[in-house]
Amino acid sequence: MKVSIIGTGHIAHSMARTIKVVDEAEFYAVASRTLEAAEKFAEEFDIPKAYGSYDELINDPEIELVYIATIHPLHYELSKKLLEKGKSVLCEKPICINSAHAEDLFRIAREHNAFICEAVWTRFFPWVKEIKEIISSGEIGKPVLMQSNFGSKKTASSWIHDPKLGGGALLDLGIYNVTAASMLLGDDFEIEYSVGKLSEAGVDDHSLTVIKYKNGVTASLMSCTDMCTDSKITLMCENGIIEIAGVSNWKSTRVYNEQKELIREITPKFKTGYVFELEACIKAIKEGKIECAEMPHSESLFVLGVMDDMRARWGMKYPGE
């Protein structure tokens, strides 16, 4: 399948390395805002075609699947253009800055029978199934409290402090906290309270949200760009603890019993963490589907809806909303 990339930033490089190791993917083209940037990227990864504008790539009739690796506010517009041409889309998270835009994209996908998926790579990690089995088995008792903290002090990343560029901790980092809660404990929860500290520019420097499940489990979700934190997921159960290192990449998982003794460890090994999502998308497209079972449209809408609610509580809006 001919796979192309829009955008040439850091995350585009990660996906480029992935395309090279997926057997069913043929690296076909790359587009940037300037031809110089596109050609440099194309030379680095031996890509046949380089485009100096996004529209040139979108209009190429040979392209089958496009990975969008641009800033958040461009995701909706670029995905819409691709879907209307019947192209398949794998869009970096968040797929849109709000749920209304995402709902419109999924409507367009249905109308044009075109595939689109949000690239939340944690949804595709195969070892998540093993972690969920530990939880459901009752091996260390029922879950009681979950904490998910993700962030770092980002003084050098100018875009993350700019509302016009979709900045703020929530859309870039906090999405992984909500996703972790959804993946491990389900979607049957409500927000108890959510507080966000907004910068002078109007984006969230940090936030803390507490959610409550109908079965009584509580989860605390914190994301930040203005301070240091231990980025990990901790699930405290009746008779033990599950600790996941890395909220976005789940580098390792350790399970402890009631005596705080290590009883199990899961250490994933893979070429790149993006392999699983790309392989799943290619498989779904070949089967004629418009979404991935691992990351269905309904889950994208749910998580975005939760983040819409959080931002509304803070009084935070992006330009154009």
Secondary structure as the mmCIF struct_conf table of DSSP 4:
data_model
#
loop_
_struct_conf.conf_type_id
_struct_conf.id
_struct_conf.beg_label_comp_id
_struct_conf.beg_label_asym_id
_struct_conf.beg_label_seq_id
_struct_conf.end_label_comp_id
_struct_conf.end_label_asym_id
_struct_conf.end_label_seq_id
STRN STRN1 LYS A 2 ILE A 6
BEND BEND1 GLY A 9 GLY A 9
HELX_RH_AL_P HELX_RH_AL_P1 HIS A 10 VAL A 21
TURN_TY1_P TURN_TY1_P1 ASP A 23 GLU A 24
STRN STRN2 GLU A 26 ALA A 31
BEND BEND2 ARG A 33 THR A 34
HELX_RH_AL_P HELX_RH_AL_P2 LEU A 35 PHE A 45
TURN_TY1_P TURN_TY1_P2 ASP A 46 ASP A 46
BEND BEND3 PRO A 48 PRO A 48
STRN STRN3 LYS A 49 TYR A 51
BEND BEND4 GLY A 52 SER A 53
HELX_RH_AL_P HELX_RH_AL_P3 TYR A 54 ILE A 58
TURN_TY1_P TURN_TY1_P3 ASN A 59 ASN A 59
TURN_TY1_P TURN_TY1_P4 PRO A 61 GLU A 62
STRN STRN4 LEU A 65 ILE A 68
BEND BEND5 THR A 70 THR A 70
HELX_RH_3T_P HELX_RH_3T_P1 HIS A 72 LEU A 74
HELX_RH_AL_P HELX_RH_AL_P4 HIS A 75 GLU A 84
TURN_TY1_P TURN_TY1_P5 LYS A 85 GLY A 86
STRN STRN5 SER A 88 GLU A 92
BEND BEND6 LYS A 93 ASN A 98
HELX_RH_AL_P HELX_RH_AL_P5 SER A 99 HIS A 112
TURN_TY1_P TURN_TY1_P6 ASN A 113 ASN A 113
STRN STRN6 ILE A 116 ALA A 119
HELX_RH_3T_P HELX_RH_3T_P2 TRP A 121 PHE A 124
TURN_TY1_P TURN_TY1_P7 PRO A 126 TRP A 127
HELX_RH_AL_P HELX_RH_AL_P6 VAL A 128 SER A 137
TURN_TY1_P TURN_TY1_P8 GLY A 138 ILE A 140
STRN STRN7 PRO A 143 GLY A 151
BEND BEND7 THR A 155 ALA A 156
HELX_RH_3T_P HELX_RH_3T_P3 SER A 158 HIS A 161
HELX_RH_3T_P HELX_RH_3T_P4 PRO A 163 LEU A 165
TURN_TY1_P TURN_TY1_P9 GLY A 166 GLY A 166
BEND BEND8 GLY A 168 GLY A 168
HELX_RH_AL_P HELX_RH_AL_P7 ALA A 169 ALA A 169
HELX_RH_PI_P HELX_RH_PI_P1 LEU A 170 GLY A 174
HELX_RH_AL_P HELX_RH_AL_P8 ILE A 175 LEU A 185
BEND BEND9 ASP A 187 ASP A 187
STRN STRN8 PHE A 189 LEU A 198
TURN_TY1_P TURN_TY1_P10 GLU A 200 ALA A 201
BEND BEND10 GLY A 202 VAL A 203
STRN STRN9 ASP A 204 TYR A 213
TURN_TY1_P TURN_TY1_P11 LYS A 214 ASN A 215
BEND BEND11 GLY A 216 GLY A 216
STRN STRN10 THR A 218 CYS A 224
BEND BEND12 THR A 225 MET A 227
STRN STRN11 LYS A 232 CYS A 237
TURN_TY1_P TURN_TY1_P12 GLU A 238 ASN A 239
STRN STRN12 GLY A 240 ALA A 245
TURN_TY1_P TURN_TY1_P13 VAL A 247 ASN A 249
STRN STRN13 SER A 252 ASN A 257
TURN_TY1_P TURN_TY1_P14 GLU A 258 GLN A 259
STRN STRN14 LEU A 262 ILE A 266
BEND BEND13 LYS A 271 LYS A 271
TURN_TY1_P TURN_TY1_P15 GLY A 273 TYR A 274
HELX_RH_AL_P HELX_RH_AL_P9 VAL A 275 LYS A 286
TURN_TY1_P TURN_TY1_P16 GLU A 287 GLY A 288
BEND BEND14 ILE A 290 GLU A 291
BEND BEND15 ALA A 293 MET A 295
HELX_RH_AL_P HELX_RH_AL_P10 HIS A 297 TRP A 314
TURN_TY1_P TURN_TY1_P17 GLY A 315 GLY A 315
TURN_TY1_P TURN_TY1_P18 PRO A 319 GLY A 320
#
